[in-house]
Amino acid sequence: MDRVCGMGLDIDRDHFDEADYARFGSRLRQCLDALRAMLARPGFGEGPATIGAELEVDLVDERGRPRPLNREILADAVDPRISLEIDRFNLEINTHPAPLAGRPFAALADELSDALRETRRAASKHRARVVTTGILPTLQPSDLRPGALTDVARYRALSAHVRARRQMPFRVHIEGRDTLDVETDDVTLEGANTAFQLHLRVPPADYARAYNAAQLATPVVLALSANSPTFLGRRLWDETRIALFRQSVDDRPDTLGEEFRPARVSFGHGWVRDGVFELFAETVAMHAPLLPVLSSEDPLARVRAGEVPALRELRLHNSTVWRWNRAVYDDTEGGHLRIEMRALPSGPTVADTVASAALLTGLTLGLAQDSEALLHRLTFGHARRNFYEAARRGLDAELLWPCDECPSPRRVSVLALVPELLPITRRGLERAGVAEDEIDRTMRIVAGRVEARATGATWQRRVVERLGGPTPEALERMFTRYSELSALGRPVHEWPEEGA
């Protein structure tokens, strides 16, 4: 869940009236006009490619059970990169943007490791440990009651207004090897998700090609990075976060009867044809505001003055619509655009996280070179189907992939497809100026996952089965061993399953 204050506006109240929403809607339209003008400004958004990241973490006790002390631990952490997350057993680490050329993934690994050390130091003062995993497998229903929500205005307001629009409890239904049915009155279930989000800076002229390429690449990388096989003692999808997030913040009152209204969490609604503006315009047109907080900025006046507007209202509204690949406008450095790639889970280790980042970045950049031709051979519906297939089945997924022969696409397993895509990934990273040894190191981890047929999800699932199935005791024993191996830092495909 996004840090709403990070979007440029502090949320300091829970209640809004109709006048607030009317003023906010008017300001959103002004922001879109200002964005259109900025995109037409010569030189806007140009500059070297950069990457940055957000890593969400879980706080647990010595048994691997959630430790809901994020505000207390944050108060003891001496690091501005660490911030609160939606549930009290979560924190988030935000890295600084770094040039993509050179050794960006080594720099990312160093920064994540440094921030994790400080988080762990602060957590230890409260008898807590810090773990990176997509969903905490030891969670129980009692951990996700309303008191689990972090008690700050932005989360209270978000939860209250999503619930008010929905007009009924949130119902989560997920079918895997087991079936989960659970209801709640607020968005605390969303806090069960812990993610790794990658930001890639893209020039406006390249945005459509790069964004579409990210949509093509994401299912492949998601399948190879899955790390959320259980939730509340149920064996569900390899990446259960994908289903859980969509349902846990769904503001539609009846998802069957109101199907024409788009979900706030989605893979998107079609290929991008004209550029980034259509993504922002679609978000404003299709989704009612949740947090109508106004700034003092007149965005059009700032554009007319030759300045770079912050567009705080547009960024705030955009932060409450959670596409798995999301457009980002930032007014720093003369203004620029990013693709926020939101689908990957946290963990299991920094090495795994960074290898997945390299694969997603390189494959996106590599596919972008031919994205127009690829889109003629794969419908958007095929790409969306790939995304959910990857989330459900992980390494066992079969994806539809564009091909030269007719008819396209062809059906291919993820494990057979990845070796074909690694040269494209390498070319994408090489064109961006990434050092050869950096590419070799990260791609060895990716290839190791394929060869060993191992992800965080497969390791967790296999160990739980060895221990007799997903009982609370087996999940606790598995997660204790997971935490130990994660702290050692070796990538997951090298983890032993015996003796866990």
Steps between C-alpha positions, in 0.01 A plus 500: 500500500634839403620755750233758426706780650774399257272613219555860609201561731468420870166344595404650834127429518259212453180670385410689180181655366352536153663840452841344563438244226372763256805722550732202472337386174547846353864503605559157343382637167738794537782259579430304182510820295829592666642152436406522133679835478809360674516205262504747208783703656830437312743298708253403770585166662821448306798370690689183587306192606491433873361231728368520854305263720263451793535188715230408750597284798327308778570536871482171692579355842729205578229256384451678168164644608417863413639766734270806463746768609585690182463849653717413797769344280490791256552740791823317585626478142747768396430483128265718290470220245281301742129581523171365630280260308129429519504229769684526830728203424630658175765758411626623165851582378537757221826516307648802325487506119826387337625514140418188303835510324789335683426270796150606610398166645806472721423853622138401559609191695737707713235758583232242582744307719605817682141607569406147608786499750371820656143368504618181670703698754195704595276193500731309733436760772139382495576126481395499135657363184472626142413258219435542127224280358199557278244400763585412858409129513442501877214753485176404672159671474550661842805684362288683243228653712436878475759576766771375264466813283777753557337784692574801282249721320591398147433129561187563705365728227587261219339205676188694596438641154562176310257331741243780461504466122468124525202514740562145621782298660800400292476136395810313390453172312809325361513147362823302486578157640289623792224762498493822699183691588535787744322830568621817665368851558817691407813473284725327754515187282695705246776541758565127479665575164869593503642603165810614315427790266746614234504849344647546151540849357386521136505797253153611382571408138576139600229462759236305305752247367665452838172475692358240261827307522474503880152352469644221282796438731323510836327157484829328416689662788208452740497126432874481577469712816188360670523497880145494644361145490294503821265737680315433825606135490366441145712383206394741227685658205878506461463879523183534707568875545360565152154365584502629857588861416233530230222378730611661826466860371219450247270802533227361273181423697426179308779359286252284307219750446733799448753334273503798261687703762874428486679370808743735672758219487548372146741403227357782290245534223692491172828569323626857528498662157570873543710528814483564871221759487237240416584303815451801727187612313354150529568493874319831550207403278439149635558531875329725753735684737546350846711767672399848370776702664595825322835674484547873451658453157343639181653248255411692183640825637828324572513362147433845352784636716738244346522303826451129572172438686489239776155373390446381856130425460559289188779309674287448810206369296732279293636351824152363581471308170735205517587377152764229514707719267422862576593833344679746729552875452770665709577873506862458615798541267300722265213251494511141378299181453544150641344159470431361845513120472295378794438129449804335660501368857747586772788256556612235554843674509656821376685294237170358371332840506778664302517217244125534440546876460771445240289249310193725497700808399701328229208308354286815492772698322579212265139438399437874459717499189243282319188564705291631210553180302438287808166670571372396157552137602357506853177658617481690826264230622775244443745709703253540786433125494878440521522720810240306699627165372849591625362605838299180539752243383846658522762281335226262381331778300445473127502839332381618161791660318515685165672315216585550131305197382125508452293474702651706780529479797646162595459327833832449681602409854677763707796267551542459123438869425751656739814363326367653175450837669833526684689621187233771452540596864876519462471724193261732684743540789801540270328779303432676831871487585483243779841346567556150360599345833183647654289334231684168539457494876126571504416275205684208665247521783211505253641202311556322831130530586405346166751215530404421861129569438501701820337821621404617845154356437625154399738486799229596748249259352737203488621547855145535635404176324802324655373617837155351442301786351406858590432466872597797719789298641631398155473855366683634804782244466530567127509874549759478775731321257405742220598794720836342586586431136376841388731669751799307359437666162550207264249503211201273549591249228801403717294439816484144635155352556611216724514565872271801480 
